[in-house]
């Protein structure tokens, strides 16, 4: 089955740290959009790796994609509609094009909530993480065990800062 192509697409995540599963998702979404934007959520209270650095790594790895740091101090309680409204307002304020995205891509369940509120299609990308079986949480919990799942600049940073 052929996947639909979209004029614009959005990926939202922490990417803390970015790993090869994130790259798989970005590449997959980029092949299906004319213009893809990646939001790197950055919260000083939660960041393990600085948001600007994560965005730089992603932009260097995916030169055809627009990567933007989205700084915030918002919680992530997806049962709170007022909080959802604040997230969507934040996302809209960083959107670089006329209108909103036509598709929102993610491996996580929250993609449907973001997409619906932005008036976009929710597109799930490898939710079982079978293409690259890793999560950022696993890397944060055991960085030395997962160095093969990150790009060389991320690996160098992890080796210098976490090991």
N, C-alpha and C positions, 0 to 999 in steps of 0.2 A: 504494500500500500504506500503510495506517495504521500509524503507529509506536505501540508500546506506551506506556501511561502508567504512571508509577511513583510510589509513595507518597513515596519519598525518593531523592535523587540527589546525587552528589558529582562535583565537578570539582577536579582537583589540577593546580597549575602554578606556575611562577615568576612569570609575567606581568611580566617585567622588560625593558622596560616593557609595561604593558597596551596593547593595540591593538584596532582595530575587528574583527579576526578573533576575538580573545578574546570581544568583546562579542557577536558573532554566535553563537559557541558557547554562551555563557551564556544568551542569549535563547532559543536553540533548545532547550536542555536544560530551561530553566525552564518552557517551554510544555508539556513532557512529564512534569513532576513536580509533586507537591503541595508539596514542600519541597525546595529545592535549596541545598546548601552548597558554597561555593567555598573551597578551601584555597589560600592564597598562601604558598608555600614561601619562607622567608627564611633565608638563611645569610650571616652577616656577612662571611664569606670570599669569597662570590661575588656578593653583591648589587651591582647598579649603581645602582638606585633603592631607597631604604629600603623594607623590607617594609610597614611601617605606612602609608606614603604610597600604595603600590600598592593595598593593601587599601582605603584610604579612597576612592581613585578608583573602584575597582570597586563598592564599596558605594553610592556616590553615583550611579553610572551604572545600577545594577541594584537599586533599592530593595526589590524583593520577594525578594531572595536574601540568605542569610546568608553573610557573608564573614568568614573567620577567618585570621589570620596563624598560620602553623605554623613556629616557629623551630627550627632544627636545625643540626647540624654534620656531617650524614651525606653520604657520597659517593653517586654514582649509578652504581654498577657493577651492572647488572641481571643479571649472571651469578653474583653472590654471594648464595646463599640466606640466609646469616646476615644480610647487609645488608638483604635484602628483609624479613626478619622484624623488623628494627629499624624500617624504614619503616612497615610495617603496624601495629606496636605504637604508633608515633607517631601515625599517622592515627586509629587507634581511640581514642587518648587525647584527641583533639580533637573526636570525633564528638558532636554535641549531643543526639542522640535515642536512644531505646531501640533496641537492636539495631544493625545496621549499615545502610549504604545499600543500596537494592535495585538501583541502577544507578550505574555510574561512566562519565562522559562525557569524551571527549578526542578530539583530532585526531591524537594521537601513538600509536605502537605499544604503548607501555608500559601503556596502558589495560587490556589483557587481563590482564597480570600483577597489577595492583592489584585489578581486579574479581574475578578468580579467588580471590585470597587473602582478600578481604573477603566472599566468598560472594555477589557481586553480578553482574548482567549487565554486560558491557562494551558500551558504545554508542559507535561511532565517529561523529564529527561532522565532516563535510567534510575528510577526511584529505588530499585533494589541495589544500586551501586555495583552492578555486576561487571561493567566495563573496567572500572578501576575501584576495586573494593577497599575504600578508605574513607574516613571522615576526619575533619579538622580536630575534633575532640580526641580521636585516637592518637593523632600526632602530638597534640598538646600533652596528653597523658603519658605517652611513651615515645618521645621524639627519636631516640636512637634506633628504635625498632622499625621506624617507617621512613627512613631517609631516602629509600628507593622510590617513594611515592610523591616526592617533591622535586621541583625543577632545581638545577644547580645553584642559582642565586639564593633560593630559599634554604637549600641544604647548607650552604656556606654560613648563612645567618644563624640557622639553628645550631650548627656546630660551634660557632663563636659565642652564642648567647645563652644556649640552653644546656649544652653538654660540658 
